[in-house]
């Protein structure tokens, strides 16, 4: 993958996430990208490296906000209780600005995470193949 292709793919994925309503996640990824770059590195950004960082952060964020393991979480909590069991978990807003949030009702973003993992895997495989061909 060329530097131009990497930049274009990162821009495409960024726009897709924004268009699908995930602009907050894109903002968080951008913030993390900037944290990973030293001020002196910014003019000489490695686009393939930035794409890799972008994908890893996106996967981490989607995994972190997904309820894909909610049932397992409740089971782990129940195993550690001395008495009784819980059926669910609700989070209360401290400032009462919003209603309680039932964690079981949070969306499952594992499909998005899986697609991003596959993209990262394919890019990694392509780069490894390209590097081994260059060494030959």
NORKA-V658599 format. One record per residue. N is the residue number from 1. RES is the residue in one small letter. SS is DSSP state (hx for helix, st for strand, lp for the rest). Layout:
n res ss
N RES SS
N RES SS
This chain:
n res ss
1 x lp
2 x lp
3 x hx
4 x hx
5 x hx
6 x hx
7 x hx
8 x hx
9 x hx
10 x hx
11 x hx
12 x hx
13 x hx
14 x hx
15 x hx
16 x hx
17 x hx
18 x hx
19 x hx
20 x lp
21 x lp
22 x lp
23 x hx
24 x hx
25 x hx
26 x hx
27 x hx
28 x hx
29 x hx
30 x hx
31 x hx
32 x hx
33 x hx
34 x hx
35 x hx
36 x hx
37 x lp
38 x lp
39 x hx
40 x hx
41 x hx
42 x hx
43 x hx
44 x hx
45 x lp
46 x lp
47 x hx
48 x hx
49 x hx
50 x hx
51 x hx
52 x hx
53 x hx
54 x hx
55 x hx
56 x hx
57 x hx
58 x hx
59 x hx
60 x hx
61 x hx
62 x hx
63 x hx
64 x hx
65 x hx
66 x lp
67 x lp
68 x lp
69 x lp
70 x hx
71 x hx
72 x hx
73 x hx
74 x hx
75 x hx
76 x hx
77 x hx
78 x hx
79 x hx
80 x hx
81 x lp
82 x lp
83 x lp
84 x lp
85 x lp
86 x lp
87 x lp
88 x lp
89 x lp
90 x st
91 x st
92 x lp
93 x lp
94 x lp
95 x lp
96 x lp
97 x lp
98 x lp
99 x lp
100 x lp
101 x st
102 x st
103 x hx
104 x hx
105 x hx
106 x lp
107 x lp
108 x lp
109 x lp
110 x hx
111 x hx
112 x hx
113 x hx
114 x hx
115 x hx
116 x hx
117 x hx
118 x hx
119 x hx
120 x hx
121 x hx
122 x hx
123 x hx
124 x hx
125 x hx
126 x hx
127 x hx
128 x hx
129 x hx
130 x hx
131 x hx
132 x hx
133 x hx
134 x hx
135 x hx
136 x lp
